[in-house]
Amino acid sequence: MAKLDKRSWAEPYKMKMVELLKMTTKAQRAKALKEAGFNTFLLHSDDVYIDLLTDSGTNAMSDDQWSAFMTGDEAYAGSKSFYKMEKAVKEYYGYKYIIPTHQGRAAENILSQILIKKGDIVPGNMYFTTTRLHQELAGGKFEDIIIDEAHDASNEFPFKGNVDLGKLESLVKKHGAAKIPYVCIATNVNMAGGQPISMENLKALRKYTHKHGIRIIHDMTRVAENAYFIQQREKGYEKAKIKDIVKEICSLTDGATMSAKKDALVNIGGFLATNEWDVFEEARNLVVVYEGLHTYGGLAGRDMEAIAVGIKESVNDFHQRARVGQVEYLGMKMEQYGIPIVKPIGGHGVFVDAKAFLPHLTQDQFPAQTLAAEIYLDSGVRTMERGVVSAGRKPNGENYYPKLELVRFTIPRRVYTQAHMDVIAESVAMVYDKRKKIKGLKMVYEPKYLRFFQAKFERLK
Ligand SMILES: *Cc1c(COP(=O)(O)O)cnc(C)c1O
C-alpha cells in the first residue's frame, strides 16, 4: 500500500434525499442567456446545472431542522418557536435582545432608521450592497475603513477583513465622534471575497470605539466562518472551539444584523440583535410597521424553529471544516489550472479576478459580468458578478469603480459534492483557454436601486 502523508476527510453528513437536476445543451443555454440579458440573476434556475449564484438561502437543511420545522408554532403572538430562536441567539451569540426579521436587509433597514441621522458617517470594513443602501437611505454616508490589503486581489494577508484604525481615526478627527453612530463590522467580509477579521483587530477596535463612545454593529451573517479562520490562523486560538470564538466575537460588539440565510443553515430568515434597551424598544415598534409583530417579524413559526437548530449546527467544528474545506478544494483546483483567483481562498466562495482573466476589457465593458455569462454558456454553472455593476452609482449619479472586479463562485452549504467542484473548475479552465476571443458587454437597461439584480446587457460587436 502506498504510504499516505495525509488522510482524506469527508463531509460529516450523508444524503437521504436528492434533487434531480436538468441537464441542458449549449444551444439551450445560449438562448437562455440572451433572454436573461446576459445577467445570471435573470436566468431561470431550471436552466442552471450547478447554481453558485449565492450561498444565501440555498442551504440544505438537516433532518433535525426538518423535524423542528414540523413543530413550528404558528401563533400570531408569543409563538413558542420565537422563544426557541431567542434562546439560541442568546446562548450562541450572547446578545441581550432580539427581533426576528424576514431576512438580513430588513434588520438593516430598521437599525439604520433608528441609529443614523442625516449627515452621519458610518464607517465599515468594506461595503455590502443592501447594508450601504440602507445607511444612505437613512441619510448617512458610508466610509470604507478596511485595510488596503483587502482591495488587492493578489495580497495573501490572512486577515483581509481587518479595520485600518488609522482610517477610522482620521474620520473621527475630521467629523467628530458624535457624527459616527456606529462602526459596521462584517465578519468574513463578503465583498472582500469572504475574508476574516482577526480577534486582535476587533479587540483593538473595541478599545478605540469605547474611548470615543462609538458603537460597533456586527454584520454577523458569516460569523462562524470567520471563527473557523481565527481558529486556523490566529495565534492562541488553535485549540479554541468555533462556538467559543463566535461568542467572543459577538461579545466585542453592541448589536448585530443577521441574515440567517447564510451561516445559520436555513432558506429564509434573519434578525436584529442589540444589547441596548432603548434601541430594542424602538426596533420593536418599527418591526411592526415593516415586518410583523416582534415575536415573528415576517417569519413563520417553522422558520424560527429551523433557525434555532441551524444556529447550533453552524458552530460545530466538523461542519465548518467541511464547509470551508469544500470551498478551498474548488479554489485549489482552479489554481492548478492557472486561473487568477483572490487569495487567500475565502470562506463562502471562490472569487475569480476578472480583470486578470480578461485584461483586454476595460471596466466599462463589464469584465466580471462577461465572464459569468461565458461560464454559464460553457457548462450551465451559474455564478455572479461582483464588480462595477454590483457597486452601482454614488448618490451624485457617478459610477463607483471598485478596484476589485470579481466573479463569485459561491458554494451553498451542504448541497454539492466534490465531483461537482471538479466539473466547475474544468469549465472555468475551458473558458480560460479561449479568453482572448471573449468580447465585453454593454448595459442596455439599468434599474435605479441595486442594479446588478435586474440590469440587462448585450454583447459588444
Ligand atoms: C446577505 C447579506 C446581507 C443581507 O441579508 P439578506 O438576508 O440577503 O437580506 C447583509 N450583509 C451581508 C454581508 C450579506 O452577505
The ligand as an ORCA input file, in Angstrom:
! r2SCAN-3c Opt
* xyz 0 1
  C     -26.723     38.627      2.518
  C     -26.081     39.674      3.280
  C     -26.830     40.716      3.856
  C     -28.302     40.898      3.623
  O     -29.057     39.832      4.028
  P     -30.368     39.325      3.258
  O     -30.841     38.195      4.083
  O     -29.950     38.914      1.877
  O     -31.339     40.448      3.212
  C     -26.134     41.629      4.625
  N     -24.814     41.572      4.795
  C     -24.072     40.600      4.241
  C     -22.602     40.577      4.470
  C     -24.675     39.628      3.463
  O     -23.923     38.679      2.896
*
